[in-house]
Amino acid sequence: MRSIYAASSRDLIRTQRIVQHASPLTTARYLEAQSELADLVLGLGRVADPITTILAALPLAS
């Protein structure tokens, strides 16, 4: 559905009509869920830098 949304120049109503959802809210929810899923999947391959992780956990000296 993301490709349809992009091809419609990011027009939610047009996308809703193309995919035949009864409400634009349904379309928006699907687009949001797809975006969150893509972020999750893309983040799976990232490995945190151990030095950055350790430094971030240290308390800041005042």
Beta strands, then each sheet from edge to edge (+ up, - down):
end
